[in-house]
Amino acid sequence: MRFAMGVYELAFTMRERVAGGAVVVELLGEIDILAEQTLGPPLEALAGRCRGDLVIDLRGVTFLDASGVRLLLRARGRTARCGARLRLVRGGAMVSKVIRIAGVEPAFTWLDAFPPSAVGSVPA
């Protein structure tokens, strides 16, 4: 949370769109414990409604900690229980390092980019 011009601003956001037949969730900013608590319920609800592909785009993430990793793992579990497929678009070097250190990189299917045409062509 940041304080700017007399107002507290959240240092993160989540945007949802549909591209190439997949539901795409863009995570932006600092994905920490506050982000997990705020974004967790709507992300899990979305993952529970998704019946096809759910893609979480991490390219806009500027900070990720263990809470952010937990958020991703919860989304993975929810999509699996609903028969959907979760894929992650790789974020920057810091995000990749946290994922690697946490030892959860093999738990996800990774995309280096997400053009809409890539949805159907990337193997699970």
C-alpha positions in Angstrom: 0.0 0.0 0.0 1.4 3.4 -0.9 0.5 6.8 0.4 0.2 9.4 -2.4 -1.3 12.9 -2.2 -3.2 12.2 1.0 -4.7 8.9 -0.2 -3.6 5.3 0.3 -3.3 3.5 -3.0 -3.0 -0.3 -3.5 0.3 -1.3 -4.9 -1.3 -4.1 -7.0 -4.2 -4.8 -9.3 -5.7 -7.6 -11.3 -7.2 -7.3 -14.8 -9.3 -9.9 -16.5 -9.9 -10.4 -20.2 -10.6 -13.1 -22.7 -8.1 -13.8 -25.4 -7.9 -16.6 -27.9 -10.5 -18.6 -26.0 -8.7 -18.4 -22.7 -9.5 -16.3 -19.6 -6.4 -14.2 -19.0 -5.7 -12.6 -15.6 -3.0 -10.0 -15.5 -1.4 -9.4 -12.1 0.2 -6.0 -11.8 2.4 -4.5 -9.1 3.5 -5.9 -5.8 2.0 -9.3 -5.1 2.5 -9.7 -1.3 0.4 -10.7 1.6 -2.1 -7.7 1.2 -2.5 -8.6 -2.5 -3.0 -12.3 -1.6 -5.7 -11.4 0.9 -7.4 -8.9 -1.5 -7.0 -10.8 -4.8 -7.2 -14.3 -3.5 -11.0 -14.6 -3.3 -11.8 -13.1 -6.7 -9.0 -15.1 -8.4 -10.2 -18.4 -6.8 -13.8 -17.6 -7.8 -12.7 -17.0 -11.3 -10.6 -20.2 -11.4 -13.6 -22.1 -10.1 -15.8 -20.8 -12.9 -13.2 -21.4 -15.6 -13.8 -24.6 -17.7 -11.0 -24.2 -20.2 -7.8 -22.4 -20.1 -6.9 -19.9 -17.4 -3.7 -17.9 -18.0 -2.1 -15.8 -15.3 0.2 -13.2 -16.8 3.0 -12.2 -14.4 4.8 -9.8 -16.7 3.5 -6.8 -14.8 4.5 -8.1 -11.4 7.2 -5.9 -9.8 7.5 -7.8 -6.5 6.5 -11.3 -5.5 6.9 -12.9 -2.0 5.8 -16.2 -0.5 2.2 -14.9 -0.2 2.2 -14.3 -3.9 3.5 -17.9 -4.5 0.7 -19.2 -2.3 -1.8 -17.2 -4.3 -0.6 -18.9 -7.5 -0.7 -22.3 -5.9 -4.2 -21.8 -4.7 -5.3 -20.8 -8.2 -3.6 -23.9 -9.6 -5.5 -26.1 -7.1 -8.8 -24.5 -7.8 -8.5 -24.8 -11.6 -7.4 -28.5 -11.3 -10.5 -29.3 -9.2 -12.7 -27.7 -11.8 -11.1 -29.5 -14.7 -9.5 -26.4 -16.2 -5.9 -25.8 -17.3 -3.8 -23.1 -15.6 -0.7 -21.6 -17.4 1.5 -18.8 -16.2 3.2 -16.2 -18.4 6.7 -15.7 -17.1 7.4 -12.5 -15.2 10.7 -10.6 -14.8 13.9 -12.0 -13.4 13.0 -11.2 -9.8 9.6 -13.0 -10.1 11.3 -16.0 -11.7 13.9 -16.1 -9.0 11.3 -16.2 -6.2 9.4 -19.0 -8.0 12.7 -21.0 -8.5 13.8 -20.5 -4.8 10.3 -21.6 -3.6 10.8 -24.8 -5.6 7.4 -24.6 -7.3 8.5 -23.9 -10.9 7.7 -27.5 -11.9 4.2 -27.2 -10.5 3.2 -24.9 -13.3 3.0 -24.9 -17.1 4.9 -21.8 -18.3 4.6 -19.6 -21.3 7.3 -17.1 -22.3 4.7 -14.9 -23.9 1.0 -14.9 -24.6 -0.1 -14.0 -28.1 -3.8 -15.0 -28.5 -2.8 -17.5 -31.2 -0.6 -19.4 -28.8 -3.5 -20.7 -26.6 -4.3 -23.7 -28.6 -0.8 -24.5 -29.7 1.0 -24.9 -26.4 1.0 -28.4 -25.0 -0.2 -29.0 -21.4 
